Amino acid sequence: MLLEVKNLRVHYGKAEVLKGVLLEVEQGKIVSLIGANGAGKTTTLRTISGLEVPTSGEIWFEGKRIDGMPPHEIVRLGIAHIPEGGRCFATMTVLENLQLGAYLCKDKHEITRNLENIYEHFPVLKERARQRAGSLSGGEQQMLATSRALMSSPKLLLMDEPSLGLSPILVEQVADMITSISRSGISIVLVEQNAYVALRLADKTYVMEVGKIALEGNAKVLANNEYVKKVYLGG
């Protein structure tokens, strides 16, 4: 198993926001987390990437326990986190944003190879390499944020609401991008408010409610679950 989260509990002050979360991610698979706002999806990603310290529980990545490790060490192990909204450095160029993603990589040949692969998959980023990131469209900024994460050669990509605020056409472009990344062998944990997209793209889905895993299983099976259809797919 690539990633194992065991009985994870997280507090914000006195409030317990994660209440014993368990989830697993296999190599090369897409796992999606769906649930209402405040269910704990973003906190789960932030804790995996080291931005939050768990109260209790364990996180294992490739057989190594990582809960409590600093974020830069977790990135070094092969986990990259794309926060909600992408958060590109708006005043920096597209190329400078991409180069920042490789700040832990010491192999210049690997950096060059990763950059060439990104330009091959996303030619618009090559065309706009000298353009300020803040001038890109919402979809292009999401593409840039994802590509910046890919510059670190991750084994696991944590994606938080990549389709947030995008038009239906751009949502489909982001979905195609996620599928392409998965086909390259990179595992993905996808937090997505758009349950249709999350269930369509994922191999396995976890439904989170008030800090707990309420349901889990094959994404295509859950898409036909009466409760999921009623609550998350509008009936």
Backbone hydrogen bonds, N-H to C=O, Kabsch-Sander energy under -0.5 kcal/mol:
donor,donor_aa,acceptor,acceptor_aa,energy
2,L,25,V,-1.1
3,L,25,V,-1.9
4,E,60,W,-2.7
5,V,23,L,-3.0
6,K,4,E,-0.5
6,K,58,E,-3.3
7,N,5,V,-0.6
8,L,21,V,-2.7
9,R,56,S,-2.4
10,V,18,L,-1.3
12,Y,15,A,-2.8
13,G,11,H,-0.6
15,A,12,Y,-1.7
17,V,10,V,-2.5
17,V,15,A,-0.7
18,L,10,V,-1.7
19,K,211,G,-3.0
20,G,8,L,-1.7
21,V,8,L,-2.3
23,L,5,V,-1.7
25,V,3,L,-2.3
29,K,26,E,-1.8
31,V,29,K,-0.5
31,V,188,I,-3.0
32,S,204,K,-2.4
33,L,190,L,-2.8
34,I,206,Y,-2.4
39,A,36,A,-1.7
44,T,40,G,-1.9
45,L,41,K,-1.8
46,R,42,T,-2.7
47,T,43,T,-2.1
48,I,44,T,-2.1
49,S,45,L,-2.2
50,G,47,T,-0.9
51,L,46,R,-2.3
52,E,46,R,-1.3
55,T,9,R,-2.6
56,S,9,R,-1.4
58,E,6,K,-2.3
60,W,4,E,-3.1
61,F,64,K,-3.1
62,E,2,L,-2.8
64,K,61,F,-1.6
66,I,59,I,-3.0
67,D,59,I,-1.0
69,M,66,I,-2.3
73,E,70,P,-0.8
74,I,70,P,-1.6
75,V,71,P,-2.4
76,R,72,H,-1.9
77,L,73,E,-1.3
78,G,74,I,-0.8
78,G,75,V,-1.0
79,I,74,I,-1.6
80,A,78,G,-0.5
80,A,156,L,-2.5
82,I,158,L,-3.5
85,G,161,E,-0.5
86,G,83,P,-2.3
87,R,85,G,-2.2
90,A,88,C,-1.2
92,M,89,F,-1.4
94,V,128,R,-0.6
94,V,131,Q,-1.9
95,L,129,A,-2.5
97,N,93,T,-2.2
98,L,94,V,-2.1
99,Q,95,L,-2.6
100,L,96,E,-1.9
101,G,97,N,-1.1
102,A,98,L,-0.5
102,A,99,Q,-1.2
103,Y,100,L,-1.7
105,C,102,A,-1.4
108,K,106,K,-0.9
111,I,107,D,-2.1
112,T,108,K,-2.4
113,R,109,H,-2.5
114,N,110,E,-2.7
115,L,111,I,-2.4
116,E,112,T,-2.4
117,N,113,R,-2.2
118,I,114,N,-2.2
119,Y,115,L,-2.4
120,E,116,E,-1.9
121,H,117,N,-2.1
122,F,118,I,-3.1
125,L,122,F,-1.8
126,K,122,F,-0.8
127,E,123,P,-2.3
128,R,124,V,-1.4
129,A,126,K,-1.3
131,Q,128,R,-1.8
133,A,92,M,-3.0
134,G,90,A,-2.5
135,S,132,R,-1.7
136,L,133,A,-1.7
141,Q,137,S,-2.5
142,Q,138,G,-1.9
143,M,139,G,-2.0
144,L,140,E,-2.3
145,A,141,Q,-2.7
146,T,142,Q,-2.2
147,S,143,M,-2.4
148,R,144,L,-2.7
149,A,145,A,-1.6
150,L,146,T,-1.9
151,M,147,S,-1.1
152,S,149,A,-1.5
153,S,150,L,-1.9
155,K,78,G,-2.8
156,L,78,G,-2.3
157,L,187,S,-2.6
158,L,80,A,-3.3
159,M,157,L,-0.6
159,M,189,V,-2.9
160,D,82,I,-2.2
160,D,158,L,-0.5
161,E,159,M,-0.7
161,E,191,V,-2.8
164,L,161,E,-1.5
166,L,163,S,-2.0
171,V,167,S,-2.5
172,E,168,P,-1.7
173,Q,169,I,-1.5
174,V,170,L,-2.4
175,A,171,V,-2.3
176,D,172,E,-2.3
177,M,173,Q,-2.0
178,I,174,V,-2.4
179,T,175,A,-2.2
180,S,176,D,-2.3
181,I,177,M,-2.3
182,S,178,I,-2.3
183,R,179,T,-2.2
184,S,180,S,-0.9
184,S,181,I,-0.7
185,G,182,S,-2.0
186,I,181,I,-1.3
187,S,155,K,-2.2
188,I,29,K,-2.3
189,V,157,L,-2.7
190,L,31,V,-3.2
190,L,188,I,-0.6
191,V,159,M,-3.2
191,V,189,V,-0.6
192,E,33,L,-1.7
192,E,190,L,-0.6
195,A,193,Q,-1.4
198,A,194,N,-2.4
199,L,195,A,-2.6
200,R,196,Y,-1.9
201,L,197,V,-2.3
202,A,198,A,-1.6
203,D,30,I,-2.9
204,K,30,I,-1.7
205,T,217,G,-2.7
206,Y,32,S,-2.8
207,V,215,L,-3.0
208,M,34,I,-3.2
208,M,206,Y,-0.6
209,E,212,K,-2.6
211,G,39,A,-2.3
212,K,209,E,-1.8
214,A,207,V,-3.1
214,A,212,K,-0.8
215,L,207,V,-1.3
217,G,205,T,-1.6
219,A,203,D,-1.6
222,L,218,N,-2.7
223,A,219,A,-1.8
224,N,221,V,-1.4
225,N,222,L,-1.5
229,K,225,N,-2.8
230,K,226,E,-2.2
231,V,227,Y,-2.8
232,Y,228,V,-2.6
233,L,228,V,-1.1
233,L,229,K,-0.6
235,G,229,K,-3.7
